[in-house]
């Protein structure tokens, strides 16, 4: 493997590492949504207004992370030329 191939391999590996990190962020946001739902059980009306906003913003963050995952995945496929297996 020459130097260029090594750098490209390292770059493709970093793309997948970053994709994993984005997926981990989604996992954390899902945990946050669970806690928001649990906090709603207290029935506090004032808190409910905040929780509505927090839930909406958390879902928006998940959406952003999913876009990043898709982008990183597509970049990896383009860079390596490796296509996912068709089942």
mmCIF file as gemmi writes it, N, C-alpha and C atoms, coordinates in Angstrom:
data_model
loop_
_atom_site.group_PDB
_atom_site.id
_atom_site.type_symbol
_atom_site.label_atom_id
_atom_site.label_alt_id
_atom_site.label_comp_id
_atom_site.label_asym_id
_atom_site.label_entity_id
_atom_site.label_seq_id
_atom_site.pdbx_PDB_ins_code
_atom_site.Cartn_x
_atom_site.Cartn_y
_atom_site.Cartn_z
_atom_site.occupancy
_atom_site.B_iso_or_equiv
_atom_site.pdbx_formal_charge
_atom_site.auth_seq_id
_atom_site.auth_asym_id
_atom_site.pdbx_PDB_model_num
ATOM 1 N N . UNK Axp A 1 ? 0.849 -1.171 0 1 0 ? 1 A 1
ATOM 2 C CA . UNK Axp A 1 ? 0 0 0 1 0 ? 1 A 1
ATOM 3 C C . UNK Axp A 1 ? 0.898 1.238 0 1 0 ? 1 A 1
ATOM 4 N N . UNK Axp A 2 ? 0.69 2.107 -0.998 1 0 ? 2 A 1
ATOM 5 C CA . UNK Axp A 2 ? 1.51 3.315 -1.062 1 0 ? 2 A 1
ATOM 6 C C . UNK Axp A 2 ? 0.942 4.394 -0.122 1 0 ? 2 A 1
ATOM 7 N N . UNK Axp A 3 ? 1.636 5.51 -0.025 1 0 ? 3 A 1
ATOM 8 C CA . UNK Axp A 3 ? 1.256 6.573 0.91 1 0 ? 3 A 1
ATOM 9 C C . UNK Axp A 3 ? -0.126 7.13 0.613 1 0 ? 3 A 1
ATOM 10 N N . UNK Axp A 4 ? -0.438 7.332 -0.652 1 0 ? 4 A 1
ATOM 11 C CA . UNK Axp A 4 ? -1.757 7.86 -1.023 1 0 ? 4 A 1
ATOM 12 C C . UNK Axp A 4 ? -2.854 6.887 -0.591 1 0 ? 4 A 1
ATOM 13 N N . UNK Axp A 5 ? -2.67 5.622 -0.85 1 0 ? 5 A 1
ATOM 14 C CA . UNK Axp A 5 ? -3.66 4.618 -0.462 1 0 ? 5 A 1
ATOM 15 C C . UNK Axp A 5 ? -3.845 4.577 1.055 1 0 ? 5 A 1
ATOM 16 N N . UNK Axp A 6 ? -2.743 4.725 1.787 1 0 ? 6 A 1
ATOM 17 C CA . UNK Axp A 6 ? -2.821 4.731 3.249 1 0 ? 6 A 1
ATOM 18 C C . UNK Axp A 6 ? -3.657 5.904 3.747 1 0 ? 6 A 1
ATOM 19 N N . UNK Axp A 7 ? -3.428 7.081 3.175 1 0 ? 7 A 1
ATOM 20 C CA . UNK Axp A 7 ? -4.173 8.271 3.596 1 0 ? 7 A 1
ATOM 21 C C . UNK Axp A 7 ? -5.645 8.114 3.232 1 0 ? 7 A 1
ATOM 22 N N . UNK Axp A 8 ? -5.94 7.605 2.05 1 0 ? 8 A 1
ATOM 23 C CA . UNK Axp A 8 ? -7.332 7.415 1.64 1 0 ? 8 A 1
ATOM 24 C C . UNK Axp A 8 ? -8.02 6.365 2.506 1 0 ? 8 A 1
ATOM 25 N N . UNK Axp A 9 ? -7.293 5.317 2.873 1 0 ? 9 A 1
ATOM 26 C CA . UNK Axp A 9 ? -7.845 4.304 3.778 1 0 ? 9 A 1
ATOM 27 C C . UNK Axp A 9 ? -8.149 4.933 5.134 1 0 ? 9 A 1
ATOM 28 N N . UNK Axp A 10 ? -7.222 5.738 5.62 1 0 ? 10 A 1
ATOM 29 C CA . UNK Axp A 10 ? -7.419 6.41 6.908 1 0 ? 10 A 1
ATOM 30 C C . UNK Axp A 10 ? -8.611 7.359 6.845 1 0 ? 10 A 1
ATOM 31 N N . UNK Axp A 11 ? -8.747 8.063 5.732 1 0 ? 11 A 1
ATOM 32 C CA . UNK Axp A 11 ? -9.867 8.981 5.556 1 0 ? 11 A 1
ATOM 33 C C . UNK Axp A 11 ? -11.189 8.218 5.522 1 0 ? 11 A 1
ATOM 34 N N . UNK Axp A 12 ? -11.241 7.116 4.795 1 0 ? 12 A 1
ATOM 35 C CA . UNK Axp A 12 ? -12.479 6.33 4.732 1 0 ? 12 A 1
ATOM 36 C C . UNK Axp A 12 ? -12.826 5.762 6.11 1 0 ? 12 A 1
ATOM 37 N N . UNK Axp A 13 ? -11.812 5.371 6.863 1 0 ? 13 A 1
ATOM 38 C CA . UNK Axp A 13 ? -12.036 4.889 8.224 1 0 ? 13 A 1
ATOM 39 C C . UNK Axp A 13 ? -12.598 6.005 9.093 1 0 ? 13 A 1
ATOM 40 N N . UNK Axp A 14 ? -12.095 7.212 8.93 1 0 ? 14 A 1
ATOM 41 C CA . UNK Axp A 14 ? -12.584 8.35 9.708 1 0 ? 14 A 1
ATOM 42 C C . UNK Axp A 14 ? -14.036 8.668 9.35 1 0 ? 14 A 1
ATOM 43 N N . UNK Axp A 15 ? -14.406 8.518 8.082 1 0 ? 15 A 1
ATOM 44 C CA . UNK Axp A 15 ? -15.801 8.731 7.691 1 0 ? 15 A 1
ATOM 45 C C . UNK Axp A 15 ? -16.719 7.793 8.474 1 0 ? 15 A 1
ATOM 46 N N . UNK Axp A 16 ? -16.323 6.528 8.587 1 0 ? 16 A 1
ATOM 47 C CA . UNK Axp A 16 ? -17.142 5.558 9.31 1 0 ? 16 A 1
ATOM 48 C C . UNK Axp A 16 ? -17.116 5.815 10.82 1 0 ? 16 A 1
ATOM 49 N N . UNK Axp A 17 ? -15.995 6.282 11.326 1 0 ? 17 A 1
ATOM 50 C CA . UNK Axp A 17 ? -15.914 6.644 12.75 1 0 ? 17 A 1
ATOM 51 C C . UNK Axp A 17 ? -16.868 7.786 13.041 1 0 ? 17 A 1
ATOM 52 N N . UNK Axp A 18 ? -16.888 8.768 12.177 1 0 ? 18 A 1
ATOM 53 C CA . UNK Axp A 18 ? -17.781 9.909 12.376 1 0 ? 18 A 1
ATOM 54 C C . UNK Axp A 18 ? -19.24 9.505 12.204 1 0 ? 18 A 1
ATOM 55 N N . UNK Axp A 19 ? -19.51 8.57 11.295 1 0 ? 19 A 1
ATOM 56 C CA . UNK Axp A 19 ? -20.88 8.072 11.144 1 0 ? 19 A 1
ATOM 57 C C . UNK Axp A 19 ? -21.33 7.397 12.453 1 0 ? 19 A 1
ATOM 58 N N . UNK Axp A 20 ? -20.443 6.62 13.042 1 0 ? 20 A 1
ATOM 59 C CA . UNK Axp A 20 ? -20.744 5.96 14.315 1 0 ? 20 A 1
ATOM 60 C C . UNK Axp A 20 ? -21.028 6.993 15.405 1 0 ? 20 A 1
ATOM 61 N N . UNK Axp A 21 ? -20.245 8.041 15.445 1 0 ? 21 A 1
ATOM 62 C CA . UNK Axp A 21 ? -20.448 9.094 16.449 1 0 ? 21 A 1
ATOM 63 C C . UNK Axp A 21 ? -21.796 9.789 16.277 1 0 ? 21 A 1
ATOM 64 N N . UNK Axp A 22 ? -22.187 10.001 15.036 1 0 ? 22 A 1
ATOM 65 C CA . UNK Axp A 22 ? -23.498 10.602 14.77 1 0 ? 22 A 1
ATOM 66 C C . UNK Axp A 22 ? -24.606 9.662 15.262 1 0 ? 22 A 1
ATOM 67 N N . UNK Axp A 23 ? -24.445 8.36 15 1 0 ? 23 A 1
ATOM 68 C CA . UNK Axp A 23 ? -25.44 7.387 15.453 1 0 ? 23 A 1
ATOM 69 C C . UNK Axp A 23 ? -25.503 7.347 16.979 1 0 ? 23 A 1
ATOM 70 N N . UNK Axp A 24 ? -24.367 7.481 17.623 1 0 ? 24 A 1
ATOM 71 C CA . UNK Axp A 24 ? -24.344 7.522 19.088 1 0 ? 24 A 1
ATOM 72 C C . UNK Axp A 24 ? -25.06 8.762 19.609 1 0 ? 24 A 1
ATOM 73 N N . UNK Axp A 25 ? -24.942 9.871 18.896 1 0 ? 25 A 1
ATOM 74 C CA . UNK Axp A 25 ? -25.66 11.088 19.294 1 0 ? 25 A 1
ATOM 75 C C . UNK Axp A 25 ? -27.165 10.858 19.206 1 0 ? 25 A 1
ATOM 76 N N . UNK Axp A 26 ? -27.606 10.174 18.15 1 0 ? 26 A 1
ATOM 77 C CA . UNK Axp A 26 ? -29.035 9.858 18.007 1 0 ? 26 A 1
ATOM 78 C C . UNK Axp A 26 ? -29.49 9.001 19.19 1 0 ? 26 A 1
ATOM 79 N N . UNK Axp A 27 ? -28.673 8.05 19.562 1 0 ? 27 A 1
ATOM 80 C CA . UNK Axp A 27 ? -28.998 7.202 20.709 1 0 ? 27 A 1
ATOM 81 C C . UNK Axp A 27 ? -29.184 8.047 21.975 1 0 ? 27 A 1
ATOM 82 N N . UNK Axp A 28 ? -28.295 9.002 22.181 1 0 ? 28 A 1
ATOM 83 C CA . UNK Axp A 28 ? -28.408 9.892 23.333 1 0 ? 28 A 1
ATOM 84 C C . UNK Axp A 28 ? -29.672 10.739 23.277 1 0 ? 28 A 1
ATOM 85 N N . UNK Axp A 29 ? -30.012 11.228 22.103 1 0 ? 29 A 1
ATOM 86 C CA . UNK Axp A 29 ? -31.224 12.027 21.968 1 0 ? 29 A 1
ATOM 87 C C . UNK Axp A 29 ? -32.468 11.172 22.219 1 0 ? 29 A 1
ATOM 88 N N . UNK Axp A 30 ? -32.432 9.898 21.831 1 0 ? 30 A 1
ATOM 89 C CA . UNK Axp A 30 ? -33.559 9.011 22.12 1 0 ? 30 A 1
ATOM 90 C C . UNK Axp A 30 ? -33.732 8.828 23.629 1 0 ? 30 A 1
ATOM 91 N N . UNK Axp A 31 ? -32.63 8.723 24.335 1 0 ? 31 A 1
ATOM 92 C CA . UNK Axp A 31 ? -32.694 8.643 25.795 1 0 ? 31 A 1
ATOM 93 C C . UNK Axp A 31 ? -33.282 9.935 26.361 1 0 ? 31 A 1
ATOM 94 N N . UNK Axp A 32 ? -32.907 11.044 25.766 1 0 ? 32 A 1
ATOM 95 C CA . UNK Axp A 32 ? -33.446 12.339 26.197 1 0 ? 32 A 1
ATOM 96 C C . UNK Axp A 32 ? -34.96 12.37 26.002 1 0 ? 32 A 1
ATOM 97 N N . UNK Axp A 33 ? -35.444 11.848 24.864 1 0 ? 33 A 1
ATOM 98 C CA . UNK Axp A 33 ? -36.89 11.807 24.616 1 0 ? 33 A 1
ATOM 99 C C . UNK Axp A 33 ? -37.608 10.941 25.65 1 0 ? 33 A 1
ATOM 100 N N . UNK Axp A 34 ? -36.985 9.848 26.05 1 0 ? 34 A 1
ATOM 101 C CA . UNK Axp A 34 ? -37.576 8.997 27.089 1 0 ? 34 A 1
ATOM 102 C C . UNK Axp A 34 ? -37.724 9.765 28.402 1 0 ? 34 A 1
ATOM 103 N N . UNK Axp A 35 ? -36.7 10.535 28.75 1 0 ? 35 A 1
ATOM 104 C CA . UNK Axp A 35 ? -36.749 11.313 29.988 1 0 ? 35 A 1
ATOM 105 C C . UNK Axp A 35 ? -37.766 12.443 29.903 1 0 ? 35 A 1
ATOM 106 N N . UNK Axp A 36 ? -37.917 13.023 28.735 1 0 ? 36 A 1
ATOM 107 C CA . UNK Axp A 36 ? -38.947 14.051 28.542 1 0 ? 36 A 1
ATOM 108 C C . UNK Axp A 36 ? -40.316 13.44 28.792 1 0 ? 36 A 1
ATOM 109 N N . UNK Axp A 37 ? -40.544 12.252 28.232 1 0 ? 37 A 1
ATOM 110 C CA . UNK Axp A 37 ? -41.824 11.567 28.436 1 0 ? 37 A 1
ATOM 111 C C . UNK Axp A 37 ? -42.045 11.259 29.916 1 0 ? 37 A 1
ATOM 112 N N . UNK Axp A 38 ? -41.008 10.857 30.587 1 0 ? 38 A 1
ATOM 113 C CA . UNK Axp A 38 ? -41.112 10.559 32.015 1 0 ? 38 A 1
ATOM 114 C C . UNK Axp A 38 ? -41.418 11.823 32.817 1 0 ? 38 A 1
ATOM 115 N N . UNK Axp A 39 ? -40.796 12.939 32.447 1 0 ? 39 A 1
ATOM 116 C CA . UNK Axp A 39 ? -41.038 14.207 33.141 1 0 ? 39 A 1
ATOM 117 C C . UNK Axp A 39 ? -42.476 14.671 32.942 1 0 ? 39 A 1
ATOM 118 N N . UNK Axp A 40 ? -43.077 14.323 31.816 1 0 ? 40 A 1
ATOM 119 C CA . UNK Axp A 40 ? -44.471 14.711 31.554 1 0 ? 40 A 1
ATOM 120 C C . UNK Axp A 40 ? -45.426 14.041 32.546 1 0 ? 40 A 1
ATOM 121 N N . UNK Axp A 41 ? -45.032 12.899 33.069 1 0 ? 41 A 1
ATOM 122 C CA . UNK Axp A 41 ? -45.894 12.149 33.988 1 0 ? 41 A 1
ATOM 123 C C . UNK Axp A 41 ? -46.205 12.927 35.268 1 0 ? 41 A 1
ATOM 124 N N . UNK Axp A 42 ? -45.417 13.944 35.582 1 0 ? 42 A 1
ATOM 125 C CA . UNK Axp A 42 ? -45.665 14.736 36.782 1 0 ? 42 A 1
ATOM 126 C C . UNK Axp A 42 ? -46.869 15.656 36.613 1 0 ? 42 A 1
ATOM 127 N N . UNK Axp A 43 ? -47.273 15.895 35.357 1 0 ? 43 A 1
ATOM 128 C CA . UNK Axp A 43 ? -48.464 16.698 35.104 1 0 ? 43 A 1
ATOM 129 C C . UNK Axp A 43 ? -48.309 18.178 35.396 1 0 ? 43 A 1
ATOM 130 N N . UNK Axp A 44 ? -47.098 18.665 35.483 1 0 ? 44 A 1
ATOM 131 C CA . UNK Axp A 44 ? -46.84 20.074 35.755 1 0 ? 44 A 1
ATOM 132 C C . UNK Axp A 44 ? -47.082 20.879 34.469 1 0 ? 44 A 1
ATOM 133 N N . UNK Axp A 45 ? -48.109 21.736 34.49 1 0 ? 45 A 1
ATOM 134 C CA . UNK Axp A 45 ? -48.49 22.503 33.295 1 0 ? 45 A 1
ATOM 135 C C . UNK Axp A 45 ? -47.391 23.459 32.829 1 0 ? 45 A 1
ATOM 136 N N . UNK Axp A 46 ? -46.752 24.146 33.765 1 0 ? 46 A 1
ATOM 137 C CA . UNK Axp A 46 ? -45.679 25.075 33.399 1 0 ? 46 A 1
ATOM 138 C C . UNK Axp A 46 ? -44.507 24.319 32.779 1 0 ? 46 A 1
ATOM 139 N N . UNK Axp A 47 ? -44.181 23.199 33.369 1 0 ? 47 A 1
ATOM 140 C CA . UNK Axp A 47 ? -43.099 22.374 32.85 1 0 ? 47 A 1
ATOM 141 C C . UNK Axp A 47 ? -43.456 21.808 31.477 1 0 ? 47 A 1
ATOM 142 N N . UNK Axp A 48 ? -44.729 21.529 31.272 1 0 ? 48 A 1
ATOM 143 C CA . UNK Axp A 48 ? -45.197 20.945 30.019 1 0 ? 48 A 1
ATOM 144 C C . UNK Axp A 48 ? -44.876 21.83 28.813 1 0 ? 48 A 1
ATOM 145 N N . UNK Axp A 49 ? -45.001 23.135 28.974 1 0 ? 49 A 1
ATOM 146 C CA . UNK Axp A 49 ? -44.692 24.073 27.885 1 0 ? 49 A 1
ATOM 147 C C . UNK Axp A 49 ? -43.221 23.947 27.493 1 0 ? 49 A 1
ATOM 148 N N . UNK Axp A 50 ? -42.363 23.908 28.499 1 0 ? 50 A 1
ATOM 149 C CA . UNK Axp A 50 ? -40.926 23.735 28.238 1 0 ? 50 A 1
ATOM 150 C C . UNK Axp A 50 ? -40.657 22.384 27.593 1 0 ? 50 A 1
ATOM 151 N N . UNK Axp A 51 ? -41.283 21.328 28.111 1 0 ? 51 A 1
ATOM 152 C CA . UNK Axp A 51 ? -41.045 19.978 27.579 1 0 ? 51 A 1
ATOM 153 C C . UNK Axp A 51 ? -41.494 19.858 26.128 1 0 ? 51 A 1
ATOM 154 N N . UNK Axp A 52 ? -42.581 20.541 25.774 1 0 ? 52 A 1
ATOM 155 C CA . UNK Axp A 52 ? -43.022 20.543 24.375 1 0 ? 52 A 1
ATOM 156 C C . UNK Axp A 52 ? -41.924 21.097 23.472 1 0 ? 52 A 1
ATOM 157 N N . UNK Axp A 53 ? -41.38 22.222 23.88 1 0 ? 53 A 1
ATOM 158 C CA . UNK Axp A 53 ? -40.317 22.86 23.09 1 0 ? 53 A 1
ATOM 159 C C . UNK Axp A 53 ? -39.065 21.983 23.06 1 0 ? 53 A 1
ATOM 160 N N . UNK Axp A 54 ? -38.693 21.424 24.212 1 0 ? 54 A 1
ATOM 161 C CA . UNK Axp A 54 ? -37.514 20.576 24.291 1 0 ? 54 A 1
ATOM 162 C C . UNK Axp A 54 ? -37.671 19.334 23.417 1 0 ? 54 A 1
ATOM 163 N N . UNK Axp A 55 ? -38.864 18.74 23.431 1 0 ? 55 A 1
ATOM 164 C CA . UNK Axp A 55 ? -39.11 17.562 22.6 1 0 ? 55 A 1
ATOM 165 C C . UNK Axp A 55 ? -38.981 17.904 21.114 1 0 ? 55 A 1
ATOM 166 N N . UNK Axp A 56 ? -39.571 19.011 20.712 1 0 ? 56 A 1
ATOM 167 C CA . UNK Axp A 56 ? -39.498 19.438 19.315 1 0 ? 56 A 1
ATOM 168 C C . UNK Axp A 56 ? -38.045 19.675 18.888 1 0 ? 56 A 1
ATOM 169 N N . UNK Axp A 57 ? -37.29 20.36 19.718 1 0 ? 57 A 1
ATOM 170 C CA . UNK Axp A 57 ? -35.887 20.655 19.397 1 0 ? 57 A 1
ATOM 171 C C . UNK Axp A 57 ? -35.039 19.39 19.391 1 0 ? 57 A 1
ATOM 172 N N . UNK Axp A 58 ? -35.341 18.451 20.272 1 0 ? 58 A 1
ATOM 173 C CA . UNK Axp A 58 ? -34.611 17.186 20.31 1 0 ? 58 A 1
ATOM 174 C C . UNK Axp A 58 ? -34.871 16.389 19.034 1 0 ? 58 A 1
ATOM 175 N N . UNK Axp A 59 ? -36.108 16.344 18.589 1 0 ? 59 A 1
ATOM 176 C CA . UNK Axp A 59 ? -36.438 15.639 17.341 1 0 ? 59 A 1
ATOM 177 C C . UNK Axp A 59 ? -35.754 16.296 16.148 1 0 ? 59 A 1
ATOM 178 N N . UNK Axp A 60 ? -35.654 17.618 16.16 1 0 ? 60 A 1
ATOM 179 C CA . UNK Axp A 60 ? -34.946 18.323 15.09 1 0 ? 60 A 1
ATOM 180 C C . UNK Axp A 60 ? -33.466 17.942 15.087 1 0 ? 60 A 1
ATOM 181 N N . UNK Axp A 61 ? -32.876 17.829 16.268 1 0 ? 61 A 1
ATOM 182 C CA . UNK Axp A 61 ? -31.475 17.42 16.37 1 0 ? 61 A 1
ATOM 183 C C . UNK Axp A 61 ? -31.28 16 15.843 1 0 ? 61 A 1
ATOM 184 N N . UNK Axp A 62 ? -32.214 15.111 16.156 1 0 ? 62 A 1
ATOM 185 C CA . UNK Axp A 62 ? -32.139 13.744 15.626 1 0 ? 62 A 1
ATOM 186 C C . UNK Axp A 62 ? -32.184 13.775 14.111 1 0 ? 62 A 1
ATOM 187 N N . UNK Axp A 63 ? -33.077 14.566 13.565 1 0 ? 63 A 1
ATOM 188 C CA . UNK Axp A 63 ? -33.191 14.686 12.108 1 0 ? 63 A 1
ATOM 189 C C . UNK Axp A 63 ? -31.879 15.156 11.484 1 0 ? 63 A 1
ATOM 190 N N . UNK Axp A 64 ? -31.254 16.146 12.115 1 0 ? 64 A 1
ATOM 191 C CA . UNK Axp A 64 ? -29.965 16.642 11.624 1 0 ? 64 A 1
ATOM 192 C C . UNK Axp A 64 ? -28.907 15.54 11.659 1 0 ? 64 A 1
ATOM 193 N N . UNK Axp A 65 ? -28.859 14.802 12.77 1 0 ? 65 A 1
ATOM 194 C CA . UNK Axp A 65 ? -27.869 13.728 12.894 1 0 ? 65 A 1
ATOM 195 C C . UNK Axp A 65 ? -28.089 12.655 11.84 1 0 ? 65 A 1
ATOM 196 N N . UNK Axp A 66 ? -29.349 12.322 11.566 1 0 ? 66 A 1
ATOM 197 C CA . UNK Axp A 66 ? -29.643 11.325 10.537 1 0 ? 66 A 1
ATOM 198 C C . UNK Axp A 66 ? -29.167 11.792 9.167 1 0 ? 66 A 1
ATOM 199 N N . UNK Axp A 67 ? -29.31 13.076 8.892 1 0 ? 67 A 1
ATOM 200 C CA . UNK Axp A 67 ? -28.791 13.616 7.636 1 0 ? 67 A 1
ATOM 201 C C . UNK Axp A 67 ? -27.272 13.466 7.569 1 0 ? 67 A 1
ATOM 202 N N . UNK Axp A 68 ? -26.602 13.697 8.696 1 0 ? 68 A 1
ATOM 203 C CA . UNK Axp A 68 ? -25.145 13.553 8.735 1 0 ? 68 A 1
ATOM 204 C C . UNK Axp A 68 ? -24.74 12.101 8.505 1 0 ? 68 A 1
ATOM 205 N N . UNK Axp A 69 ? -25.475 11.168 9.125 1 0 ? 69 A 1
ATOM 206 C CA . UNK Axp A 69 ? -25.184 9.741 8.943 1 0 ? 69 A 1
ATOM 207 C C . UNK Axp A 69 ? -25.293 9.366 7.474 1 0 ? 69 A 1
ATOM 208 N N . UNK Axp A 70 ? -26.374 9.773 6.846 1 0 ? 70 A 1
ATOM 209 C CA . UNK Axp A 70 ? -26.58 9.463 5.423 1 0 ? 70 A 1
ATOM 210 C C . UNK Axp A 70 ? -25.474 10.053 4.563 1 0 ? 70 A 1
ATOM 211 N N . UNK Axp A 71 ? -25.088 11.28 4.841 1 0 ? 71 A 1
ATOM 212 C CA . UNK Axp A 71 ? -24.049 11.95 4.075 1 0 ? 71 A 1
ATOM 213 C C . UNK Axp A 71 ? -22.705 11.233 4.217 1 0 ? 71 A 1
ATOM 214 N N . UNK Axp A 72 ? -22.34 10.893 5.447 1 0 ? 72 A 1
ATOM 215 C CA . UNK Axp A 72 ? -21.069 10.201 5.68 1 0 ? 72 A 1
ATOM 216 C C . UNK Axp A 72 ? -21.053 8.834 5.005 1 0 ? 72 A 1
ATOM 217 N N . UNK Axp A 73 ? -22.165 8.133 5.073 1 0 ? 73 A 1
ATOM 218 C CA . UNK Axp A 73 ? -22.29 6.823 4.432 1 0 ? 73 A 1
ATOM 219 C C . UNK Axp A 73 ? -22.093 6.949 2.913 1 0 ? 73 A 1
ATOM 220 N N . UNK Axp A 74 ? -22.783 7.917 2.321 1 0 ? 74 A 1
ATOM 221 C CA . UNK Axp A 74 ? -22.67 8.128 0.87 1 0 ? 74 A 1
ATOM 222 C C . UNK Axp A 74 ? -21.245 8.503 0.476 1 0 ? 74 A 1
ATOM 223 N N . UNK Axp A 75 ? -20.601 9.323 1.289 1 0 ? 75 A 1
ATOM 224 C CA . UNK Axp A 75 ? -19.217 9.71 1.004 1 0 ? 75 A 1
ATOM 225 C C . UNK Axp A 75 ? -18.281 8.5 1.074 1 0 ? 75 A 1
ATOM 226 N N . UNK Axp A 76 ? -18.512 7.633 2.045 1 0 ? 76 A 1
ATOM 227 C CA . UNK Axp A 76 ? -17.695 6.42 2.17 1 0 ? 76 A 1
ATOM 228 C C . UNK Axp A 76 ? -17.861 5.541 0.933 1 0 ? 76 A 1
ATOM 229 N N . UNK Axp A 77 ? -19.102 5.323 0.519 1 0 ? 77 A 1
ATOM 230 C CA . UNK Axp A 77 ? -19.369 4.484 -0.658 1 0 ? 77 A 1
ATOM 231 C C . UNK Axp A 77 ? -18.722 5.095 -1.89 1 0 ? 77 A 1
ATOM 232 N N . UNK Axp A 78 ? -18.86 6.394 -2.057 1 0 ? 78 A 1
ATOM 233 C CA . UNK Axp A 78 ? -18.255 7.069 -3.216 1 0 ? 78 A 1
ATOM 234 C C . UNK Axp A 78 ? -16.733 6.971 -3.178 1 0 ? 78 A 1
ATOM 235 N N . UNK Axp A 79 ? -16.16 7.177 -2.011 1 0 ? 79 A 1
ATOM 236 C CA . UNK Axp A 79 ? -14.712 7.183 -1.891 1 0 ? 79 A 1
ATOM 237 C C . UNK Axp A 79 ? -14.102 5.813 -2.144 1 0 ? 79 A 1
ATOM 238 N N . UNK Axp A 80 ? -14.733 4.791 -1.556 1 0 ? 80 A 1
ATOM 239 C CA . UNK Axp A 80 ? -14.148 3.443 -1.652 1 0 ? 80 A 1
ATOM 240 C C . UNK Axp A 80 ? -14.643 2.664 -2.845 1 0 ? 80 A 1
ATOM 241 N N . UNK Axp A 81 ? -15.791 3.036 -3.373 1 0 ? 81 A 1
ATOM 242 C CA . UNK Axp A 81 ? -16.38 2.273 -4.466 1 0 ? 81 A 1
ATOM 243 C C . UNK Axp A 81 ? -17.026 0.982 -3.988 1 0 ? 81 A 1
ATOM 244 N N . UNK Axp A 82 ? -17.048 0.77 -2.693 1 0 ? 82 A 1
ATOM 245 C CA . UNK Axp A 82 ? -17.645 -0.447 -2.129 1 0 ? 82 A 1
ATOM 246 C C . UNK Axp A 82 ? -19.137 -0.215 -1.952 1 0 ? 82 A 1
ATOM 247 N N . UNK Axp A 83 ? -19.908 -1.032 -2.628 1 0 ? 83 A 1
ATOM 248 C CA . UNK Axp A 83 ? -21.367 -0.92 -2.557 1 0 ? 83 A 1
ATOM 249 C C . UNK Axp A 83 ? -21.912 -1.91 -1.528 1 0 ? 83 A 1
ATOM 250 N N . UNK Axp A 84 ? -22.979 -1.551 -0.846 1 0 ? 84 A 1
ATOM 251 C CA . UNK Axp A 84 ? -23.587 -2.501 0.091 1 0 ? 84 A 1
ATOM 252 C C . UNK Axp A 84 ? -24.118 -3.715 -0.667 1 0 ? 84 A 1
ATOM 253 N N . UNK Axp A 85 ? -24.041 -4.862 -0.038 1 0 ? 85 A 1
ATOM 254 C CA . UNK Axp A 85 ? -24.543 -6.093 -0.65 1 0 ? 85 A 1
ATOM 255 C C . UNK Axp A 85 ? -26.047 -6 -0.832 1 0 ? 85 A 1
ATOM 256 N N . UNK Axp A 86 ? -26.501 -6.537 -1.929 1 0 ? 86 A 1
ATOM 257 C CA . UNK Axp A 86 ? -27.96 -6.588 -2.163 1 0 ? 86 A 1
ATOM 258 C C . UNK Axp A 86 ? -28.453 -7.936 -1.687 1 0 ? 86 A 1
ATOM 259 N N . UNK Axp A 87 ? -29.491 -7.892 -0.847 1 0 ? 87 A 1
ATOM 260 C CA . UNK Axp A 87 ? -30.04 -9.139 -0.303 1 0 ? 87 A 1
ATOM 261 C C . UNK Axp A 87 ? -31.09 -9.703 -1.207 1 0 ? 87 A 1
